[in-house]
Amino acid sequence: MPISLVCCGLIGTMVNDDGTLERAFAEACATQGVVPGTAAYAHSMVGVHQSRGQPPVEVFRSLLPGGEGRAEAATLSFERSFRAGVDRSGLSPMPGAEDALAELRHSGIRLCLVTSLSRRLLGTLLDMLGWWRLADLALCPEDVPRGCPWPDLMLAAMLRLGVEDVREAAFADSDASGVMCGRRSGAGIVAGVLSGGHTRDRLRAAGATHLIGEIAELPPLLAGIGVDGSAPSPAGPAGPTPAPRVPLERRSAGL
């Protein structure tokens, strides 16, 4: 079935943050007394890595005992640290990311950018990258009842952009949580992107139907050819068997 909608994760998939995300988590943990050099810190950072792609408040709920207030305080610290980090170091698109989206858009496919970050940080990213008109829609966990790994973000994109059959949608992400979101939504193609934090085996286990090295390989995958002109390879046994455009504006993301 032809693909009419593509959803792409941001950090690690479309955007190189140069480690800012994990540093912000580490700094937020430190405000709660979980400091480098301790067993608790090592345990927390393993949890952060395993939970990549999930909303920060959910990550902190799983890591920090002591109730909702502590998780919310850590989330506020994370927001400040991440914003300060990108202000210092900046952000850069992954190689071929903008060209890949332009190619998909030229073919008539509708595009949605998704993130685990807050609406405020999503706006910061799109401002810094100049990506407000690069896609039709941008969504974050505040736009849906649940963030990744639940399917809500992908299903919301399908509803807002008029997809009639879930098999017409594709999802590309470098984190297992994002891959699970796409898989649970019933998307026809769920591409695990190997440019981010999670390994080939982790993405395959999460349900990726295909694995690609970087987002630049997504248009050839959707066209049914590999980057070398051959047929693309599926992810392996864990994978399943196989309107007018509206420019993205701040109101389309609820920002």
N, C-alpha and C positions, 0 to 999 in steps of 0.2 A: 504494500500500500504506500503511495507517495507520502512523503513527510511534508506537513504544512506548518508545523510549529517546532521550533528548537528552543529549549531552555538550557542556559549555560550557567554554571557556578562562576563566581568571581575570583576570590583569592585562591591562588594555586592553579586555576584553570585558565582564566582570562587575564589575570593580573599577578605580577610578581611583586610581593610585598617585602622581599628581602628579609624575611624572618620577623617582621614587625608584629604579626599576629601572636606568635608564641611568646615573644618578649612581653607583650602587653598582658598575656595571661600570667606570666611569671611575676611581673610587677604587681598585678592585682592579688596574687596569692601572698606575696610578701606583706601587703597591707593587712593581711589576716594572720600574720605570724608564721607563715609557711615560707621559710627563708632558704636560700641556696646553702648546700652543704649538709642538709639534714635528710634523714630518710623520708620524712613527710614531704619534703620538696621533690625528691626524686619520684616518689609515688604519684604526686600531683601532676608532674610534668608528663609522666607516662599516660595518665588519665586524659590530660589535655590533648596529647597527640592522638590517642585512640578515639577521642570524641570530636575530632576536627569536623567542621561542617554543621555542628549542632549549635543552637543559640547559646551565647555565653552564660546566661543565667541558669540554663539547664546543666551546663558543664559544672558550674560552681555548686549547684545543688547536690550533684553527685560526689563532689570532692570535699566539701567543707561541712563538717558536722556543726550543729548549733542553730539550725532553723533558717527560715526564709530571710530574716533580716541580714544575716551574714552573707548569704548568696547575693542579695540585692546590693549590699555595700561593695562586695567584690566586683559586681558587674559595673557599677558606676566608676570604680577605679579602673577597670579594664577599658571602658569607653574613653576616659581621659588619657590613659597611657597610649592607646592605639592612635588617637587623634594626634597626640604630641609626637608619636613615632613617625607617622606619615608626613607631618609637617617638617620634621627634621630630614628624613631620608627620601621622601617622595614615593611615588609609585610608578611602575612602568608596565605597559602591556606585555603579555607573553609574546614570544616571537610568532608572527603571523596572525595574531588574534584579530586585529582590526581588519585585515584583508579577508580573513575567513568569514567574519560577520558580514562584510560588504558583499562577498560572493554569495552567501546565503540569501541576503536581502535582495540582491539583483535577480535571484532565481524565483522570487516571490514568496519565500518562506518567512513567516512571522517569527520574531525574535523576542525572547524574554530573558533578562538577566536576573539571577536569584542569588541571595546571600543569607548567611546566618547572622550577619551584623544588624544593628538597629537601623531604623529609618534615617536617623541623623547621620550615622556613619556611611550608610549607603549614599546619601546625598553628597557627603564629603568626597567619596571615591569618584562619583560621576562628575562632580565639579572639577576635581583635580585632573581627571583624564579627558574631560571634554566629551563625555559619552552620552549626554542627555538625548541626542537624536540618533544614536547608533542602533537603538532597538525600539520595539514597540511598547515595551513594558518593563518595569523593574519591580521586583517583589522582595520583601523581607519578612521575618517571622511576625512582625506586628500587623501584617496584612491578612493573616490567616490564624485559625485557632491553634495550630501546632506547626513548629518548624521541622526541619529534617531531623531524623530519618522518616518522618511521617509523610504521606503523599500530598499534603494540603497545598504546598506551594505550586507543585506541578499541576494539580487539578484546578487551582485558582487561575493559573495562566491559561489552561485550556478553556475554562469558562469565559474569561474576559476577552480572549482573542478568537472565540467562536470555533473551536475545534469540535467537529461533530463525532469523531471516533477517536478514542484514546490511542489507537494504533497509528494515527497520523502524526503523533508527537514523538520527538526525540529529546533525550536529556543527556547532557555531557557534564561530568564533574570529576574532579581529582580526589575527592574524599568519599569514603565508604558510605557516610551518612547521606550524601547527595545521590549516590548510585542507588541506595535503598529507596530514597524518595521517588526516583524515576521508575524503579522496578515496581514498587507498590502502587503507583498510579496507573500501571498498565501500558506505559509508553512503548511504542513499537521498537524503538532502538534506545538502549541505555549504554552510553559509551563511557567507559572508565578512562580517564586521561592521566597518563603516567608522569606528568610534569609537576604534580603536587606532593602532598604529604604521605599518601598511602601507596602501598606496594601493589604490584600486579596481582599477587595472590589474594590480598585483602579486597581489592576491587572486584576480582572474579567471585570471591566468596559472597560479596554483598549483592551480587546479581547482575553484574555488567554483561550485556549481550556481546559487546565488542570492546577491545582495548586499543587505544591509540596513543602514540608517543606524546603528541601535543595537539592543541586545539586546531592548529593549521591543517591537521589531517581529517577534520570532521567533514568538510564539504566533499572530498573524494569518497569518504565512507558512505555518506548519504546518497551520492550519485551511483553507488554500487561498484566502485573501483577502488583498489588500493592506491597508496601514494606512488607505487612503482608501476601502476597500470594494471596490476593483477586484481583478482577478486579479494576483498578484504577478509581477514581471518576473524572468526567469532572468538569470543573470550574463552570458550572451552566448556567442559561439562556442567559447570555451575550456572551458566547462562541459560535462559529459556530458549526453546526452539523459535527458531524464529517465526477576500473582501477588500475593500480599499484599505491601504495602509494608513495608520494614524501615527504621526511622529510622537516619540516618547517625550512627554513633558512632565514637569514636576507633579501635576495633579494626577497623572496616570499611575504613579507609584504611591499616591496619597501623601506626598511629602509636603 
